[in-house]
Amino acid sequence: MRLFLLITVLTISSLFVRGQEYRQYAGLRGGVSSGISYKLFKNEVKALEALLAYRDGGIQFTALIETYKPLYLKNTDRLYMYTGLGAHIGYTSWHRGQTSFLPLFRTRFFNRNFSPVIGLDIAAGLEYRFYNTPLVLGLNIKPFFDIFGRNFFNLHLFDVGFSIHYTF
């Protein structure tokens, strides 16, 4: 009960914060790679992002280095564009008999196959930073390729995602 009360008070009080410095984000991303993310800004244009995502029946950890640029539009100065580059590591799983390729490093557990994956990621997106509330909404695309896994080589060009982050 105390934890609920503390979260409620912090949420309500954060609605009245103005002119907030955006140094860290924590939030959720929905898309092919859905999960939780954390961003740490090194300065106004460089950020590090960590994403723990569920994809292809497994879990992957992705680390990205991102570069931000403000988009000065007629009606707002709170919109930012970013690009990034990074890598991921994790595992995938699938039911037996769903592949014609016999993956390297495959492990069987009950009725599923498991295999590690590693790969590279590219990111590009837009973020809108609210002025009155400590929230950031984002839309991004994060193409990736990985090796090993179910098909040994997997190229996925359209990992489009929507994100919501709390800033602190």
N, C-alpha and C positions, 0 to 999 in steps of 0.2 A: 504494500500500500504506500509506503514511503517513497519507493522508487517511482511509482506512478505519479505521485504528487510532485516529486522533483522534476520529472520529465515534463509534466504539464506546465509547471511554473517556468521552466527554462524555455519551452516552446512559446508560451504567451509573451514572455519578456523579450524574446528574440524578434518578435514582430514589430517592436518599437525601435529597433536599432537602425540608425541611418548612417550613410557614408561608410559602410563597412569595408574593411580591408580584406580582400580575398586571398588568403595564404594557404588554406587547406580545404579540400572538399572530401566528403564521404557520402556515398549514396549507392543507388541501384542502376543497373543497365539492363534493358530488355532488348533482345535480338536473338540471332543465332547463338551468339555467345552471351548468355544472360548470367548476371551475377552481381557481386558487390565490388565497388571500386573506391579507390582512395587516390587523391591527387595532392601533391605538395608542390607549391610554386617556389622556385628558387629565386626568381625575380619577376618582373612584369611580363616577360615574354617567354620564359622557359619553365616547364613543369615536368614532374615525374609522375607517372600514373601506374598504379598496381591494380590489376583486375583479377579477381578469383571468379572464374566462370564455369558454368555447366554447359557442356556441348558434346554431342555424339556419344551420349551415355557415360560420359566421364567428366573429370574436372581438370581444368587447365589454369595455370597461373601465368599471367601476361604482364610484362613490364614494358612501358613505353616512355620515350622522351618526346615531349611535345613542345611546339613553338606556337605562340599565340600572337594574333594581330587583331587590333580593334577594327571593326567595320563602322565607319562614321556614316550613318544613314540620316536622312532628313529628319525623321521623327525620334530617333534614339541613338544614344552612344553606349548602350549597354550590351550590344551584340558583338561577339568575338568569333573569329575563324581560327581554326588550329589545324596543324598537320603534325604527324608523329611517326616514329619508327621504333620498333621493338622486337621482342622475341617472347615465345611461350614454351612452357614445358608442362607435361601432365600425362593423362592416360585417357583412353577411350575404351568402350565396351560394346559388345553386340552379341546377339544370340548365335548359337552355333549354326552353321550352314548358311549364313548370310553373306559369305564371301567366297570367291573362287580362288583368291590368293591366300597362301599360307603365310601369315605375318611373322616377321622376326620378333623375338622376345615375347611371344604370345604366352599367356597363362590362362588356364581354364579354372573356373570356379563355379560349381553347380552347373547351370545350363548356359553360362555366358563365357565369352572370350574377352580377355583384357590385354591391352598392349600399350606401351608408352608412346607418347608423341612429343616431338620437339618441332619448332618452326619459327618463321618470321612473320611479323605483322606490320601493316601500314595503317595509319589512321588519318582521317580528315573529317572535320565536323564544324558545327556551329553551336555556340552556347549563348544563352541569354541570361544575364545576371540581373536579378531583381534589385531595385534600389531600396525598397522598404522592408524586404524580408530576406533572410539569409538563405535563399534558394537559388539554384542554377538549373535551368532546363537545357538539355542538349539533344542534338540529332547528329548522328555520325555514321560513317561507313568505315569498316575495319576489315579490309581484305587480308587474307592470311593464306599461307601454305604450311603444311606440316608433313613430316616424314615418319615412317613406321606406321603405327595405327592399323586400321582395318584394311586400307588399300595401299599401303606403303607410301604413296605420294598423294596428297589431297590438296587441291587448289580451290579455294572458296573466295570468289570475288565480291559477293554481295552480302556481307554480314552488316546489315543496316540495323542500327540500334537507337533507342530513345533512352535518355538518362535523366534522372533527377538527383541532385546533390544538395546536401546541407553544407553550408560554409561556416568555417570557424577560424 
